[in-house]
Amino acid sequence: MDQRNSLSSPRTLVEITDEEHTLILMARTMRLDEIVCVMVLNNFLPKELPNKHSHIMNIINSRFCKSYEIHTIKTIIEFISTQPTCNQMFQEHDVYEMIENYQNNRPAESDGVYRLYLKPYTTQCIQCKKQLKSTFSHRAKTVMSLTKTYQALICTCVCQDCDVEIYPSFYIQNKKKFITIESVKNDEFIYLNGNQIFDQNLLIDFDQQLVQNTVSFEGYTKAYNSKIQMIKERQNQQLVFTGINNCNTMLLNEKNFQMTWLLINIVKFIFMTTKEKIITIPMSVRDVNECTEFFLEIKDELYKKFVDFWTHHQRFTKKCDLATCSKVFIVDGHQKANRLISPNIDHKYCQHHQPFRVTSTATHKIDENIETSLDKLALVEYVDKDGHYDDALCNVFRSGINNKCKISSYGFLATFLNCSVIVGFTEQPCSEGMRRVLHHILTILRFGQLPNAMCYDCACTLKLFINKHFGSKDLKSTDFTQFLTSLTMAIDRFHVKNHTRPMCKTIMRPDHPCHNNIYAAINTEVAEQMFSYLSKFKHSFRGYNYPKSTIFLTILFHLKNCATTGISSFEQAI
């Protein structure tokens, strides 16, 4: 007896049908997953499509790196399509629809079955690098996507030895929460805490709605919730709520969404402008006090990074004309962004240097403080014997006193480069005096760079102020402040026609020969154009308290600059 036959396993002959024999031959010609894709494409593409089989062949060959011929594709499609039994085998079924039907029809038995399971961004311990076991939470979260809401489970990894707990978007160690580059880069979903998970596309959509359509958080959440309810009604789907879930948990929560958006954009901003790999964030987005302390802690460093990054944007811009990029900077004040502030604030001081106590409300009514004194000294020839500005003063000037009866901020000062990029801003506690303008400019110079030419709607008064006070105790002469004396100044073209002082009609005009064409081909009206855009945010600005107002402005201007220069806000370490 042949040894090979004795060792071989017994075989049983089975009769097969012609259909089964054909399927075997097809499987030897093309892999089963490729056959499935052929039939999916055949069912999806309309039969009226010209060269339909050629398109399917090209798609399959491109996807699987094969070189099937068109007659092979036709043969498979024709055989399967004409055999009802085979055709049913290759019908596509929606997994999400099956899960939803299961949840709706058998809610008690479907516990734990959801359409999304969010896994940790890594299963390796951050500290000891040990591989960890993943476990799913028992309480479902609500995913907020662009067109629907649905349930999901969060999966975590825990290392007891290192006290590390890893989530899909962050990790916790020693009761501190950290976000890493790996946890947010190209992540499809964002979860920080609470009962809601945010589809990344939803956050991107709000970015664009904010920058392009100046929408508010309140308006966006109301529109989103109304849209979701209408979509569900149109689809005739009935929501299923189990456990503690109720109708409210299925709606977009404005405060939770706002804080998540702010924190994620802060993280993205830091990863873009620095080489940082890990960032600490508040443990809870719902803890207002913790988030406020976080904003206070990072606001100055955030502004420093903002100025440094955008004053050097010519090295990475994709849209600016390099011949004129960053050639001139334009300063202006925007009052429509003013907001009501606490009556216990002393208007003589900025929000960073408030005295511990304000003993009398009379401090809000001071007529002669250091701001107005310095302004009047600079314009001494225009002050009459009673100490008031006389009619010879240029009809356009800025005083250092705010005579408003309402207790509100002045808005903010902003500096733009002529290519429409915002490079600095300062919230004003009182008004737009010349010393505040200079402080604003010098603060930008501390963190970044500025060109040697500027435009300002009150450049005439600013020039007189510098000429009068430079070298005194009120404007000391240093290597740092020397920049002001060499600065070329002009009134922007939009405002210069309103100025009446002789110097305003000559050397302060941007097209005067003394400027050597530095303002030629420069859009000096950038500030007015940008403020026309920013004025649409006035109601949003007024709804923010300090320090969230500063954080929001920083992120808003950053996103606007990204759109202006053509870069993505998701880029890292530029």
Protein Blocks (a to p, Z undefined) as FASTA:
>chain_A
ZZklmmpccdddddddfklmmmmmmmmmpcfklmmmmmmmmmmpcfklghklmmmmmmmm
mmnopabdfklmmmmmmmmmmmmklmmmmcccdfklmmmmmmmmmmmlmgoiafbdcddf
bfcdfklopacdddddfbdcddddfkbccdddddddddfklopacdfkbcceehiacddf
klmgopabdcfbdjbdcdfklmmmmmmmmmmnopafklmmmmmmmmmmmmmmmnopacdd
ehjbcfklmpccfklmmmmmmmmmmmmmmmmmmmbfbdcddfblklmklmmmmmmmmmmm
mmmmmmmmmmmmmmmpckbcfklgokbccddddfklgccddfkbcfkbcfklccfbdfbf
klmmcfbdfklmmmmmmmmmmccfkopacfkbcfbdcdfbdfbfbdcdebiaddddfkop
afbdcddfkbccfklmmmmmmmmmmmmccdfbdcdfklmmmmmmmmmmgopaklccdfkl
mmmmmpccdddfklmmmpcbfklmmmmpmkbfklnomlgoiafklmmmmmmmmmmmmmmm
mmpccfklmmmmmmmmmmmmmmmnopafkbghZZ
